[in-house]
C-alpha cells in the first residue's frame, strides 16, 4: 500500500468514527496508560489515536507473531487493528552521499484481550489505573435530583453509554477517569441521551428503531451541548471546555457549518438540560 493510500485509509477510519458521533480523541478513561506494545514500548503519533478508538479495557497490543513468541495465541475470529510503522531508509547515491528516504507501512495488532494464554505484562499490571477522584457535591445533586431518572450502573471498564432499550446509563468507575470533572462531563452526556427516551422528551433520534447515521449525528450533538450546559451550571466548564469545544468544532466542520442545524440541536439540548435540572415548564 502506498504512502498516500495509507494516509487515505487512516483518514477514512477517523472520519467514519466522527460521522458515527464518536470523537476518537475524547477517550479520557485510559487510567493514565497510553497504548503500549506487549514489550513495553509506547505507541506514538497517529497510532495512539487509532488504538484509542478501540473498545478494550487495557491498552496493550501485539502482532500475531509477537503473541506466538510470547506463548499466546490470537483467539479465533478476532479482528485486528491496523497501525502504521514509520522509518527512514538510508541509501548511498552514486556520489557516495547518503540519501534518507522516509517510508511507512501498515501492520495489524491485537489487543491482549484477544490473546489466549497471556497475562498482563508487569509494567501494565503494576501500573496504577485508579485516581483519587472525589465526588463533586453539586454535580451529584444534579444527578440525584433528576426526575424520572434512568438507572446508572458503574463497573470497571472503558465504556460510557446509554442503553435506550433497558433505560440504563453505564459508566466506568469514577477512579478510572483522569479527573472528577471528566467523569461528570461524560455522565452528563449519557444522561442527556436518556432524556430522549419515549417516557421523557421522546426524541425520535433516541427512541425510534432503525436510527440512521444522520439521526445518530443529531443526537450526539444534542448530548454534547447538553453536557456543556450542565458543566457550566455546576461550575466545571473550565475543566472540560477544550474537550467539548474541539468536539463541537469538528461537528461543525463535518456538517459544513450548517448553522440552522446547530441551533436546532442547541434548542433540544436546552430542553434536555432543563429536564435533568427539573426546570421544565
N, C-alpha and C positions, 0 to 999 in steps of 0.2 A: 504494500500500500504506500502510495507516495506521501510526501510531507503534506501537500495540500489536501489530499483525501483524509489524512489523519485529523488535520485541523477541522475539516468539514464534519467528520464523524463525531468529534468531541463537541463541536458547536451544536450539532443536531440533538445530541443527548441532553445537553443543558437546556436548550430551547424547549425541547419536549417536556422536561420537568417543569419549567416555568409555565408553559401552556396548561399543564395539569394543575396549576395552582401551588406548586412546590418551589420555594426558593432554595436551591442547593446549599447556599451559604448560611442558611438560617438554623442549622442544626447546632444547638448550644448545650447539649447534654452529653458530650463525649467524655465526661468525667476527667477532663484535663489531659487526656492522652490522645494525640493525633494519630491518624492511621500509620501503622508500622508494619514492616515485614516481620516474619516469624523470627528472623535472626537479630532483630532489634534495630534495624535501620529504619529511620523515619522517612515516609514518603514526602515529597515536596511538590510545590507548584500546582499544576492542574490536577495531579494525581490525588492531592488532598481533597480537592473539590469532588472529583469523580468517585472516590471511595466514601466520602461523607454522604453521598447520595444514596448509599445502600441502607438497608434496614437492620443491620446486625448490631448486637449489643456490644461486642468487643471489636475494636478496630485493628485486628490482627489478620494479615493476609499473607498468602504464599502462592507460588506457582504449583502446578500439578507435580512437577519434578521435585521441588523442594519438599512437598508433602510426603512423597515416597521416600526420599532420602532421610527424612526425619522419622520414618517408621509409620507414617499415616497413610490414609487412602481417601481420596475425594469420594464423597457419597454419590451413589448412582443417581443420575438425573439432576445433579447440581449445576446451576448455571453460573459461570464465572463472570468476573467484571473486567472489562478492558482498561488497561492503564498504558501509559506512554513511557518509553525509555529514550532518554536523550544522551548523546555522547558526541565526541569530536574525533574524526579520523585525521591522522597526520600522514601526509603523503609528500614524498620528495619529488620536486619537479626536475626538469632537465638541467636546470642551472644549479641544482643542489640545495635550493631553498625548500623550506618545509611549508606546505600548504595545510591549513587547518580546515577541514570540511565537516561542518555540523550535520548530524543526521538524527533521525528518530524512527522508532518503530513501535508497534503496538504488541502487547502480550496480555495474556489472561491470568488473573489471580483469583484465588478462592478464599473466602473468609474461614477462620478456624472453626466456626460453627458448621461448616460444610465438610469438615475433615473428620474421619473416624480414626480413633487410636492415638490422638494427640491431646495433651493438656495445654492450658495457657502457659506460655513461657514465663520464666521467673520475673522478668522485668515488667510484665503486664499483670501477673497475679499479685505481685507485691506493690504494684502502683496504687496509690490511694485514689479511688474513684468517687469518694464521698467528700462533700464540702460541709462546713459547719454553718449551713444556711438556716436561718430562723424564719418563722412565720411572721409576716407583717400584719399587724392587727387591723389596720384599715382595709387592706386587701382581703383579709379573712372575713371581715364584716360584710364586704360586698358579696363574697361567695356564699356565706351562710344565710344572708338575708334575701337571696334571690327567690322570687316567688315561683312556685311550681318547678323547682329546680330538678335537673337530671341527677342521676346517681353518679358520684365521682369515685373512681377506683384508682388507687395508686399502687403500682408494682414496679419492681426493679426492671429496667429495660430502657428502650430509647424511642418508644412510640408515644406521640401525643395525638389523640384522635377523638372524634365524636362518632359514636355508632348510633345512627338515627333509628335503626330497626329496633334496638334494645333500649334506646334513650339513655346511653351511658357515655360519660366522658372518661377516657382512660389517660392517665398521666404517669410518667416516671416519678420516682421519689424526689422530693424537693432537694435532697442531698446530692442528687446526680446532676443538678444544674450548676452552671458557673456562678450563679448568684440567685438570691431570693427573688430579685426583680425579674430575672429571666423566666423563672418558674411561673410567676403570676402573669406575666405577659402572655406566655403560652397557654396558661389555664384560661385567661380571659378570651383568647382566640377561640378555644374549643367551646367555651360557654356561649360565645356569640353564635357558633354554628347551632347549638342546641335551641336557641330562640326561634330557629326556623322550623322546628318540629310542628306537626299538624295541630298539636294541643296548645301551642303557644302563638307565634306570629304567622305560622303556616306559610313560609316561603317555599314556593314550588321547587326552587333550586336545592332544597334540603329534603322536603317531604315527598316529592314526586319520584316515581320509579323511572329507571332508564334515563338518568340525567345525561345531558350532552356535555361536551367539553366546554361549551360556552356557558352553560348553567354552572358548571364547576368553577369556572373562572370568575363568574359574577359572585358566587357565594364566598370564594376565598378572599376576594377584595372586600366584601362586606365584613367578613370576620376580622380581617386585619385592621380595618378602620375602626371597628367596634373596640378592638383591643387597645388601639391608640387612645380612643376616648376614655376608656376605663383606666388606663395607665395615667392619663392626665388627671382624672378625677381623684385617684388615690395618691397622686404626687410622685409617681415613679417614672414619669415620661422621660426625664433626662437620662435615666438608666437604660432605656430601650429605644430612644428616638432614632438612633443611627440605624438600628436593625429595621425598624418599621419604615423609615424613610427610604432606605435602599430597596426594600421590597416594593413599596408603592411606586417608586420611580421606575423600576423595572416593568411593573404592570402598565404604567402609562406609556412606556415605550412600545411594549407588545401590542397595546391597544391603539397605537398610533395617535396618542394624545386626544382620544375621544372624550372631550370634557363633559358632554351630556351623560355619557355612561358613568363617569366618575361621580358626578353629582347625584345621579340616581342611586348609586351604591352608597354614597355618604348619607343620604336620607334614610335608607334602610338600616344603615349602621347606627344612626341616631335612635331609631325605634328599638333596635336590639339593645343598645346601651341603656336606654330608658327602662326597658323591660327588666333587665338584670338589676338595675338600681331601684326597682319598684317606683318608677316615676311615670308610669303610663297614665294617660288621661282617660 
